[in-house]
Amino acid sequence: MDVIFDPNRQASPTGAPAGGADLIMDGDQKTFMKDVVEASRQTPILVDFWATWCGPCKTLTPTIEKVVRAAGGRVKLVKIDIDKNRALVQQLTQLGLPLQSVPTVAAFWQGQIADLFQGALPEGEIKRFVEGLLKLAGGQMPSADLLAEAKAAAEEGDHQTALQLYGALVQEEPENPEAFAGVARSLMELGEEEQALQVLENLPPKIAEHAAIASVRSTLELAAEGRRAREKTAEFEERLAADPNDHEARIELAVALNAAGDRAGAADALLESFRRDRAWNDEAARKQLLKFFEAWGFADPATVAGRRKLSSLLFR
């Protein structure tokens, strides 16, 4: 099967931002009650207080607009020029809103100020600010919906759909580690390990060491090691029968067992090697076991049981 991952493909409708002009508007003191206070009873509203002479505003405003568009209509933005709306600024200042300096961004929900920040924050922090506002309003970003849908497809074994959804999320959020990890894992499940490796080799540096990326990278490495080890399973068992302290054979057998889906057996083999000689080859058995845990996921039953047994050996 020829599966192609294209990071430039168009996002699926599930995560597509709504493009209506009413998501972002210029406000003033005459329309503030309608556009902000009253509107916030239906939809969370961000208010960007800015000024033409404000350098950081020129950086912040486009970034806020980008995040608001990505929210697909679940939050709206009203921009207020403080020099053109001095009466409004004075009134809000008397109510406790700190508008002595700009940029200041206030979040309104249910007619009240729910949160605010000042200064030109980076995009990631603005996104977290908006996510917090949406959570308060009982919602979340469309990208979170897309991620949940992709995970559900993967859990159901529909890896082709999962690949498409994760790919759409990569397009929306090009530094989302879970999206890239999902793409790589889906490709692996579809038998396209080379493409999966290419995805991992071309990651944005910022996310290259994220736990989700490390997990799928370990899974790919273990799959390759497992194929090699499976061919020699009988040889490893014969070597261990002849010498139970053949740690190299026991570790290779563990890799083969993991490749065959016997996670508990793989963990037990490594634990037995560690029990016999924990220092062998610079603690190779323990390190291999930790690699398994990383690939399986920390919540996997085999990981939980293996960690408990490893702890009992370490601290007895």
C-alpha positions as YAML, in Angstrom:
chain: A
units: angstrom
residues:
- id: 1
  name: MET
  ca: [0.00, 0.00, 0.00]
- id: 2
  name: ASP
  ca: [1.39, 3.37, -1.00]
- id: 3
  name: VAL
  ca: [0.57, 5.85, 1.76]
- id: 4
  name: ILE
  ca: [1.66, 9.43, 1.25]
- id: 5
  name: PHE
  ca: [1.81, 11.96, 4.05]
- id: 6
  name: ASP
  ca: [1.63, 15.51, 2.75]
- id: 7
  name: PRO
  ca: [2.00, 18.19, 5.48]
- id: 8
  name: ASN
  ca: [0.65, 20.78, 3.02]
- id: 9
  name: ARG
  ca: [-2.70, 19.08, 2.45]
- id: 10
  name: GLN
  ca: [-5.79, 21.08, 3.30]
- id: 11
  name: ALA
  ca: [-7.21, 20.69, 6.77]
- id: 12
  name: SER
  ca: [-10.33, 18.59, 7.15]
- id: 13
  name: PRO
  ca: [-13.60, 20.43, 7.85]
- id: 14
  name: THR
  ca: [-13.47, 19.22, 11.47]
- id: 15
  name: GLY
  ca: [-10.59, 21.56, 12.23]
- id: 16
  name: ALA
  ca: [-11.07, 24.23, 9.61]
- id: 17
  name: PRO
  ca: [-11.20, 27.73, 10.98]
- id: 18
  name: ALA
  ca: [-14.30, 29.71, 10.26]
- id: 19
  name: GLY
  ca: [-13.37, 32.67, 8.10]
- id: 20
  name: GLY
  ca: [-16.10, 35.16, 8.90]
- id: 21
  name: ALA
  ca: [-15.09, 38.80, 9.11]
- id: 22
  name: ASP
  ca: [-17.10, 39.19, 12.32]
- id: 23
  name: LEU
  ca: [-14.49, 37.15, 14.22]
- id: 24
  name: ILE
  ca: [-12.23, 40.22, 14.32]
- id: 25
  name: MET
  ca: [-13.49, 43.79, 14.44]
- id: 26
  name: ASP
  ca: [-12.50, 47.30, 15.42]
- id: 27
  name: GLY
  ca: [-14.51, 48.53, 18.39]
- id: 28
  name: ASP
  ca: [-15.14, 51.88, 20.02]
- id: 29
  name: GLN
  ca: [-16.78, 53.38, 23.08]
- id: 30
  name: LYS
  ca: [-20.17, 53.61, 21.35]
- id: 31
  name: THR
  ca: [-20.38, 49.91, 20.52]
- id: 32
  name: PHE
  ca: [-18.40, 48.47, 23.45]
- id: 33
  name: MET
  ca: [-21.47, 47.32, 25.39]
- id: 34
  name: LYS
  ca: [-22.95, 45.55, 22.35]
- id: 35
  name: ASP
  ca: [-19.73, 44.17, 20.78]
- id: 36
  name: VAL
  ca: [-18.05, 43.11, 24.03]
- id: 37
  name: VAL
  ca: [-20.17, 42.98, 27.16]
- id: 38
  name: GLU
  ca: [-23.42, 41.74, 25.63]
- id: 39
  name: ALA
  ca: [-21.72, 39.60, 22.98]
- id: 40
  name: SER
  ca: [-19.65, 37.85, 25.65]
- id: 41
  name: ARG
  ca: [-22.82, 36.31, 27.08]
- id: 42
  name: GLN
  ca: [-22.85, 34.07, 24.00]
- id: 43
  name: THR
  ca: [-19.21, 33.87, 22.90]
- id: 44
  name: PRO
  ca: [-15.94, 34.60, 24.75]
- id: 45
  name: ILE
  ca: [-14.53, 37.95, 23.60]
- id: 46
  name: LEU
  ca: [-10.91, 39.09, 23.59]
- id: 47
  name: VAL
  ca: [-10.37, 42.85, 23.69]
- id: 48
  name: ASP
  ca: [-7.01, 44.07, 22.40]
- id: 49
  name: PHE
  ca: [-6.26, 47.57, 23.72]
- id: 50
  name: TRP
  ca: [-3.59, 49.05, 21.47]
- id: 51
  name: ALA
  ca: [-2.14, 52.31, 20.15]
- id: 52
  name: THR
  ca: [-0.51, 53.38, 16.90]
- id: 53
  name: TRP
  ca: [2.65, 54.46, 18.74]
- id: 54
  name: CYS
  ca: [2.97, 51.11, 20.56]
- id: 55
  name: GLY
  ca: [5.76, 48.96, 19.09]
- id: 56
  name: PRO
  ca: [4.85, 45.68, 20.85]
- id: 57
  name: CYS
  ca: [1.24, 46.10, 19.65]
- id: 58
  name: LYS
  ca: [2.43, 45.68, 16.07]
- id: 59
  name: THR
  ca: [3.81, 42.27, 17.01]
- id: 60
  name: LEU
  ca: [1.03, 41.14, 19.31]
- id: 61
  name: THR
  ca: [-2.09, 42.01, 17.32]
- id: 62
  name: PRO
  ca: [-1.33, 39.84, 14.24]
- id: 63
  name: THR
  ca: [-0.51, 36.93, 16.54]
- id: 64
  name: ILE
  ca: [-3.77, 37.28, 18.44]
- id: 65
  name: GLU
  ca: [-5.65, 37.44, 15.14]
- id: 66
  name: LYS
  ca: [-4.00, 34.21, 14.02]
- id: 67
  name: VAL
  ca: [-4.98, 32.39, 17.21]
- id: 68
  name: VAL
  ca: [-8.54, 33.75, 17.05]
- id: 69
  name: ARG
  ca: [-8.94, 32.55, 13.45]
- id: 70
  name: ALA
  ca: [-7.64, 29.13, 14.47]
- id: 71
  name: ALA
  ca: [-10.35, 29.00, 17.12]
- id: 72
  name: GLY
  ca: [-12.91, 28.82, 14.31]
- id: 73
  name: GLY
  ca: [-15.50, 31.18, 15.73]
- id: 74
  name: ARG
  ca: [-15.36, 29.92, 19.30]
- id: 75
  name: VAL
  ca: [-13.81, 33.19, 20.44]
- id: 76
  name: LYS
  ca: [-13.91, 36.67, 18.90]
- id: 77
  name: LEU
  ca: [-11.57, 39.65, 18.95]
- id: 78
  name: VAL
  ca: [-12.45, 43.34, 19.36]
- id: 79
  name: LYS
  ca: [-9.60, 45.84, 18.89]
- id: 80
  name: ILE
  ca: [-9.75, 49.15, 20.73]
- id: 81
  name: ASP
  ca: [-7.46, 52.08, 19.84]
- id: 82
  name: ILE
  ca: [-6.97, 53.71, 23.26]
- id: 83
  name: ASP
  ca: [-6.16, 57.14, 21.77]
- id: 84
  name: LYS
  ca: [-9.45, 57.25, 19.91]
- id: 85
  name: ASN
  ca: [-11.47, 56.00, 22.86]
- id: 86
  name: ARG
  ca: [-10.16, 57.89, 25.87]
- id: 87
  name: ALA
  ca: [-13.54, 58.10, 27.62]
- id: 88
  name: LEU
  ca: [-13.90, 54.31, 27.45]
- id: 89
  name: VAL
  ca: [-10.34, 53.79, 28.69]
- id: 90
  name: GLN
  ca: [-10.95, 56.16, 31.61]
- id: 91
  name: GLN
  ca: [-14.16, 54.36, 32.54]
- id: 92
  name: LEU
  ca: [-12.53, 50.89, 32.38]
- id: 93
  name: THR
  ca: [-9.52, 52.14, 34.35]
- id: 94
  name: GLN
  ca: [-11.87, 53.30, 37.11]
- id: 95
  name: LEU
  ca: [-13.30, 49.77, 37.14]
- id: 96
  name: GLY
  ca: [-9.81, 48.41, 37.78]
- id: 97
  name: LEU
  ca: [-8.66, 47.45, 34.28]
- id: 98
  name: PRO
  ca: [-4.92, 48.34, 34.04]
- id: 99
  name: LEU
  ca: [-4.78, 50.33, 30.81]
- id: 100
  name: GLN
  ca: [-1.91, 52.60, 31.80]
- id: 101
  name: SER
  ca: [0.27, 50.66, 29.36]
- id: 102
  name: VAL
  ca: [-0.43, 48.78, 26.15]
- id: 103
  name: PRO
  ca: [-0.77, 46.25, 24.77]
- id: 104
  name: THR
  ca: [-3.32, 44.95, 27.25]
- id: 105
  name: VAL
  ca: [-5.64, 42.09, 26.33]
- id: 106
  name: ALA
  ca: [-8.75, 41.42, 28.39]
- id: 107
  name: ALA
  ca: [-10.94, 38.32, 28.10]
- id: 108
  name: PHE
  ca: [-14.66, 38.82, 28.62]
- id: 109
  name: TRP
  ca: [-17.13, 36.04, 29.39]
- id: 110
  name: GLN
  ca: [-20.72, 36.39, 30.59]
- id: 111
  name: GLY
  ca: [-20.40, 40.16, 30.68]
- id: 112
  name: GLN
  ca: [-17.41, 40.10, 33.04]
- id: 113
  name: ILE
  ca: [-13.62, 40.31, 32.73]
- id: 114
  name: ALA
  ca: [-12.47, 36.70, 33.10]
- id: 115
  name: ASP
  ca: [-8.71, 37.19, 32.65]
- id: 116
  name: LEU
  ca: [-6.13, 39.53, 31.13]
- id: 117
  name: PHE
  ca: [-2.48, 39.84, 30.18]
- id: 118
  name: GLN
  ca: [-0.14, 42.67, 29.22]
- id: 119
  name: GLY
  ca: [2.77, 42.78, 26.82]
- id: 120
  name: ALA
  ca: [3.57, 41.01, 23.57]
- id: 121
  name: LEU
  ca: [3.39, 37.33, 24.51]
- id: 122
  name: PRO
  ca: [4.61, 34.62, 22.11]
- id: 123
  name: GLU
  ca: [2.03, 32.67, 20.12]
- id: 124
  name: GLY
  ca: [2.19, 29.59, 22.34]
- id: 125
  name: GLU
  ca: [1.31, 31.57, 25.46]
- id: 126
  name: ILE
  ca: [-1.51, 33.38, 23.69]
- id: 127
  name: LYS
  ca: [-2.88, 30.04, 22.55]
- id: 128
  name: ARG
  ca: [-2.80, 28.75, 26.15]
- id: 129
  name: PHE
  ca: [-4.55, 31.95, 27.28]
- id: 130
  name: VAL
  ca: [-7.33, 31.38, 24.74]
- id: 131
  name: GLU
  ca: [-7.55, 27.69, 25.63]
- id: 132
  name: GLY
  ca: [-8.05, 28.68, 29.27]
- id: 133
  name: LEU
  ca: [-10.81, 31.09, 28.28]
- id: 134
  name: LEU
  ca: [-12.55, 28.45, 26.16]
- id: 135
  name: LYS
  ca: [-12.29, 25.93, 28.98]
- id: 136
  name: LEU
  ca: [-13.96, 28.43, 31.30]
- id: 137
  name: ALA
  ca: [-16.75, 28.75, 28.73]
- id: 138
  name: GLY
  ca: [-17.10, 24.97, 28.49]
- id: 139
  name: GLY
  ca: [-15.36, 24.57, 25.14]
- id: 140
  name: GLN
  ca: [-11.98, 23.96, 23.57]
- id: 141
  name: MET
  ca: [-10.00, 24.79, 20.43]
- id: 142
  name: PRO
  ca: [-11.01, 22.99, 17.20]
- id: 143
  name: SER
  ca: [-7.53, 21.47, 17.14]
- id: 144
  name: ALA
  ca: [-8.33, 19.67, 20.40]
- id: 145
  name: ASP
  ca: [-11.43, 18.20, 18.75]
- id: 146
  name: LEU
  ca: [-9.32, 17.14, 15.78]
- id: 147
  name: LEU
  ca: [-6.74, 15.49, 18.03]
- id: 148
  name: ALA
  ca: [-9.45, 13.60, 19.93]
- id: 149
  name: GLU
  ca: [-11.00, 12.43, 16.66]
- id: 150
  name: ALA
  ca: [-7.61, 11.24, 15.37]
- id: 151
  name: LYS
  ca: [-6.89, 9.33, 18.58]
- id: 152
  name: ALA
  ca: [-10.32, 7.69, 18.43]
- id: 153
  name: ALA
  ca: [-9.73, 6.57, 14.83]
- id: 154
  name: ALA
  ca: [-6.34, 5.11, 15.80]
- id: 155
  name: GLU
  ca: [-7.85, 3.26, 18.75]
- id: 156
  name: GLU
  ca: [-10.47, 1.77, 16.44]
- id: 157
  name: GLY
  ca: [-7.74, 0.58, 14.07]
- id: 158
  name: ASP
  ca: [-8.65, 3.03, 11.29]
- id: 159
  name: HIS
  ca: [-5.10, 4.23, 10.77]
- id: 160
  name: GLN
  ca: [-5.74, 5.72, 7.33]
- id: 161
  name: THR
  ca: [-8.34, 8.11, 8.78]
- id: 162
  name: ALA
  ca: [-6.09, 8.78, 11.76]
- id: 163
  name: LEU
  ca: [-3.26, 9.70, 9.37]
- id: 164
  name: GLN
  ca: [-5.48, 12.17, 7.54]
- id: 165
  name: LEU
  ca: [-6.67, 13.78, 10.77]
- id: 166
  name: TYR
  ca: [-3.20, 13.99, 12.31]
- id: 167
  name: GLY
  ca: [-1.93, 15.43, 9.01]
- id: 168
  name: ALA
  ca: [-4.63, 18.11, 9.09]
- id: 169
  name: LEU
  ca: [-3.62, 18.96, 12.64]
- id: 170
  name: VAL
  ca: [0.03, 19.28, 11.61]
- id: 171
  name: GLN
  ca: [-1.06, 21.82, 9.00]
- id: 172
  name: GLU
  ca: [-2.99, 23.81, 11.60]
- id: 173
  name: GLU
  ca: [-0.33, 23.54, 14.31]
- id: 174
  name: PRO
  ca: [3.10, 22.93, 12.73]
- id: 175
  name: GLU
  ca: [4.79, 22.60, 16.13]
- id: 176
  name: ASN
  ca: [2.29, 20.19, 17.74]
- id: 177
  name: PRO
  ca: [4.31, 17.16, 18.91]
- id: 178
  name: GLU
  ca: [1.26, 14.92, 19.39]
- id: 179
  name: ALA
  ca: [0.20, 15.60, 15.81]
- id: 180
  name: PHE
  ca: [3.60, 14.65, 14.37]
- id: 181
  name: ALA
  ca: [3.83, 11.62, 16.65]
- id: 182
  name: GLY
  ca: [0.37, 10.56, 15.47]
- id: 183
  name: VAL
  ca: [1.39, 10.92, 11.82]
- id: 184
  name: ALA
  ca: [4.51, 8.80, 12.37]
- id: 185
  name: ARG
  ca: [2.65, 6.14, 14.38]
- id: 186
  name: SER
  ca: [-0.14, 5.95, 11.79]
- id: 187
  name: LEU
  ca: [2.38, 5.51, 8.99]
- id: 188
  name: MET
  ca: [4.08, 2.77, 10.99]
- id: 189
  name: GLU
  ca: [0.77, 0.97, 11.54]
- id: 190
  name: LEU
  ca: [0.11, 1.19, 7.79]
- id: 191
  name: GLY
  ca: [3.43, -0.50, 7.08]
- id: 192
  name: GLU
  ca: [5.21, 2.65, 5.94]
- id: 193
  name: GLU
  ca: [8.08, 2.72, 8.42]
- id: 194
  name: GLU
  ca: [10.45, 4.57, 6.10]
- id: 195
  name: GLN
  ca: [8.00, 7.43, 5.73]
- id: 196
  name: ALA
  ca: [7.47, 7.41, 9.48]
- id: 197
  name: LEU
  ca: [11.22, 7.73, 10.02]
- id: 198
  name: GLN
  ca: [11.36, 10.59, 7.50]
- id: 199
  name: VAL
  ca: [8.70, 12.43, 9.49]
- id: 200
  name: LEU
  ca: [10.75, 12.06, 12.67]
- id: 201
  name: GLU
  ca: [13.94, 13.13, 10.93]
- id: 202
  name: ASN
  ca: [12.37, 16.37, 9.69]
- id: 203
  name: LEU
  ca: [10.68, 17.60, 12.85]
- id: 204
  name: PRO
  ca: [10.82, 21.20, 14.01]
- id: 205
  name: PRO
  ca: [13.79, 21.26, 16.45]
- id: 206
  name: LYS
  ca: [11.54, 22.67, 19.17]
- id: 207
  name: ILE
  ca: [9.59, 19.40, 19.50]
- id: 208
  name: ALA
  ca: [12.21, 16.81, 18.54]
- id: 209
  name: GLU
  ca: [12.69, 15.61, 22.13]
- id: 210
  name: HIS
  ca: [9.05, 15.73, 23.25]
- id: 211
  name: ALA
  ca: [7.83, 12.63, 25.10]
- id: 212
  name: ALA
  ca: [5.26, 11.78, 22.40]
- id: 213
  name: ILE
  ca: [7.98, 11.91, 19.74]
- id: 214
  name: ALA
  ca: [10.39, 9.87, 21.88]
- id: 215
  name: SER
  ca: [7.71, 7.21, 22.35]
- id: 216
  name: VAL
  ca: [7.04, 6.67, 18.65]
- id: 217
  name: ARG
  ca: [10.75, 6.84, 17.86]
- id: 218
  name: SER
  ca: [11.39, 4.07, 20.41]
- id: 219
  name: THR
  ca: [8.52, 2.05, 18.97]
- id: 220
  name: LEU
  ca: [10.02, 2.23, 15.49]
- id: 221
  name: GLU
  ca: [13.47, 1.27, 16.76]
- id: 222
  name: LEU
  ca: [12.05, -1.65, 18.72]
- id: 223
  name: ALA
  ca: [10.08, -2.87, 15.72]
- id: 224
  name: ALA
  ca: [13.26, -3.01, 13.63]
- id: 225
  name: GLU
  ca: [15.22, -4.68, 16.43]
- id: 226
  name: GLY
  ca: [12.38, -7.12, 17.01]
- id: 227
  name: ARG
  ca: [12.29, -8.32, 13.41]
- id: 228
  name: ARG
  ca: [15.98, -9.10, 13.60]
- id: 229
  name: ALA
  ca: [15.65, -10.78, 16.98]
- id: 230
  name: ARG
  ca: [12.58, -12.89, 16.08]
- id: 231
  name: GLU
  ca: [14.60, -14.76, 13.49]
- id: 232
  name: LYS
  ca: [16.96, -15.94, 16.24]
- id: 233
  name: THR
  ca: [14.53, -16.65, 19.09]
- id: 234
  name: ALA
  ca: [15.36, -20.38, 19.16]
- id: 235
  name: GLU
  ca: [19.07, -19.57, 19.22]
- id: 236
  name: PHE
  ca: [18.64, -17.23, 22.21]
- id: 237
  name: GLU
  ca: [16.63, -19.86, 24.11]
- id: 238
  name: GLU
  ca: [19.31, -22.51, 23.44]
- id: 239
  name: ARG
  ca: [22.04, -20.16, 24.64]
- id: 240
  name: LEU
  ca: [20.14, -19.44, 27.85]
- id: 241
  name: ALA
  ca: [19.54, -23.14, 28.45]
- id: 242
  name: ALA
  ca: [23.28, -23.66, 28.23]
- id: 243
  name: ASP
  ca: [24.15, -20.56, 30.26]
- id: 244
  name: PRO
  ca: [21.44, -18.74, 32.27]
- id: 245
  name: ASN
  ca: [23.90, -15.85, 32.75]
- id: 246
  name: ASP
  ca: [24.17, -15.16, 29.02]
- id: 247
  name: HIS
  ca: [22.77, -11.66, 29.43]
- id: 248
  name: GLU
  ca: [23.19, -10.72, 25.80]
- id: 249
  name: ALA
  ca: [20.97, -13.65, 24.77]
- id: 250
  name: ARG
  ca: [18.37, -12.82, 27.43]
- id: 251
  name: ILE
  ca: [18.16, -9.16, 26.33]
- id: 252
  name: GLU
  ca: [17.88, -10.17, 22.68]
- id: 253
  name: LEU
  ca: [15.16, -12.66, 23.64]
- id: 254
  name: ALA
  ca: [13.30, -9.84, 25.41]
- id: 255
  name: VAL
  ca: [13.40, -7.77, 22.23]
- id: 256
  name: ALA
  ca: [12.03, -10.71, 20.26]
- id: 257
  name: LEU
  ca: [9.24, -11.31, 22.79]
- id: 258
  name: ASN
  ca: [8.26, -7.64, 22.65]
- id: 259
  name: ALA
  ca: [8.15, -7.79, 18.85]
- id: 260
  name: ALA
  ca: [5.84, -10.80, 19.14]
- id: 261
  name: GLY
  ca: [3.51, -8.82, 21.41]
- id: 262
  name: ASP
  ca: [4.49, -10.50, 24.68]
- id: 263
  name: ARG
  ca: [5.21, -7.37, 26.70]
- id: 264
  name: ALA
  ca: [4.99, -9.07, 30.07]
- id: 265
  name: GLY
  ca: [7.40, -11.79, 28.96]
- id: 266
  name: ALA
  ca: [9.81, -9.21, 27.54]
- id: 267
  name: ALA
  ca: [9.78, -7.23, 30.79]
- id: 268
  name: ASP
  ca: [10.29, -10.36, 32.89]
- id: 269
  name: ALA
  ca: [13.28, -11.43, 30.79]
- id: 270
  name: LEU
  ca: [14.97, -8.07, 31.32]
- id: 271
  name: LEU
  ca: [14.12, -8.04, 35.02]
- id: 272
  name: GLU
  ca: [15.68, -11.49, 35.38]
- id: 273
  name: SER
  ca: [18.85, -10.29, 33.66]
- id: 274
  name: PHE
  ca: [18.95, -7.24, 35.92]
- id: 275
  name: ARG
  ca: [18.36, -9.42, 38.99]
- id: 276
  name: ARG
  ca: [21.29, -11.67, 38.07]
- id: 277
  name: ASP
  ca: [23.75, -8.86, 37.27]
- id: 278
  name: ARG
  ca: [22.41, -5.32, 37.29]
- id: 279
  name: ALA
  ca: [25.74, -3.78, 36.24]
- id: 280
  name: TRP
  ca: [26.26, -5.96, 33.16]
- id: 281
  name: ASN
  ca: [27.22, -3.92, 30.10]
- id: 282
  name: ASP
  ca: [26.51, -0.60, 31.83]
- id: 283
  name: GLU
  ca: [23.06, -1.68, 33.09]
- id: 284
  name: ALA
  ca: [21.97, -2.73, 29.59]
- id: 285
  name: ALA
  ca: [18.96, -4.69, 30.87]
- id: 286
  name: ARG
  ca: [17.54, -1.76, 32.84]
- id: 287
  name: LYS
  ca: [18.10, 0.65, 29.96]
- id: 288
  name: GLN
  ca: [16.38, -1.67, 27.52]
- id: 289
  name: LEU
  ca: [13.47, -2.01, 29.93]
- id: 290
  name: LEU
  ca: [13.13, 1.77, 30.19]
- id: 291
  name: LYS
  ca: [13.11, 1.93, 26.40]
- id: 292
  name: PHE
  ca: [10.22, -0.54, 26.40]
- id: 293
  name: PHE
  ca: [8.34, 1.58, 28.94]
- id: 294
  name: GLU
  ca: [8.81, 4.66, 26.76]
- id: 295
  name: ALA
  ca: [7.49, 2.85, 23.69]
- id: 296
  name: TRP
  ca: [4.56, 1.19, 25.49]
- id: 297
  name: GLY
  ca: [3.45, 4.35, 27.30]
- id: 298
  name: PHE
  ca: [3.54, 5.01, 31.03]
- id: 299
  name: ALA
  ca: [-0.08, 3.95, 31.56]
- id: 300
  name: ASP
  ca: [0.25, 0.58, 29.81]
- id: 301
  name: PRO
  ca: [-0.39, -2.35, 32.21]
- id: 302
  name: ALA
  ca: [2.93, -3.95, 31.24]
- id: 303
  name: THR
  ca: [4.75, -0.70, 32.04]
- id: 304
  name: VAL
  ca: [2.98, -0.31, 35.37]
- id: 305
  name: ALA
  ca: [3.74, -3.90, 36.40]
- id: 306
  name: GLY
  ca: [7.31, -3.70, 35.10]
- id: 307
  name: ARG
  ca: [8.05, -0.47, 36.96]
- id: 308
  name: ARG
  ca: [6.73, -1.98, 40.17]
- id: 309
  name: LYS
  ca: [8.97, -5.04, 39.80]
- id: 310
  name: LEU
  ca: [11.97, -2.92, 38.85]
- id: 311
  name: SER
  ca: [11.44, -0.75, 41.93]
- id: 312
  name: SER
  ca: [11.36, -3.82, 44.17]
- id: 313
  name: LEU
  ca: [14.72, -4.91, 42.75]
- id: 314
  name: LEU
  ca: [16.27, -1.47, 43.06]
- id: 315
  name: PHE
  ca: [15.16, -0.76, 46.63]
- id: 316
  name: ARG
  ca: [15.08, -4.13, 48.32]
...
